[in-house]
Amino acid sequence: MTTHGGAATPPGTDTHSRRKLGLFSVAAISVGFMGPVMAMALNGIGVAGLVGKAVPFTFIVSFVGTMLVAYAFIRLTRFITHAGSVYALAGSTLGPRAGFFGGFALLGTYLFFAACITGACAVFFSAMMSASASRSPSGRG
């Protein structure tokens, strides 16, 4: 137990004021976490029609490729400290044109995630509405 200004405070409690997130911040964090998850969830369904039982193998191959990119980021950030992510790393190693292209490719990825989330919400909302319409107490639907 520690004392703060003469009063005892239990361990694990914070005596400082906490920051509060606004609605926009919470929505942005939610979308940021949901984008990759929804892309993985919906891509599996689409790929299953093409490759059948090999869907897990395709995800393993994707995972290996992603880990190689992550390793490249780790190695580059040991030498280049910049907050510009793909734009800065590609621009400083491969040239400004590659950095410009990398930045726009990353923007395209973010836009794709937004479209994927919108599609997933539409699919889930449609399924929810059709399920609730079939269970309506009025007997219709």
Secondary structure, 3 states (H helix, E strand, C coil): CEEECCEEECCCCCCCCCCCCCHHHHHHHHHHHHHHHHHHHHHHHHHHHHHHHHHHHHHHHHHHHHHHHHHHHHHHHHHCCCCCHHHHHHHHHHCHHHHHHHHHHHHHHHHHHHHHHHHHHHHHHHHHHHHHHHCCCCCCC
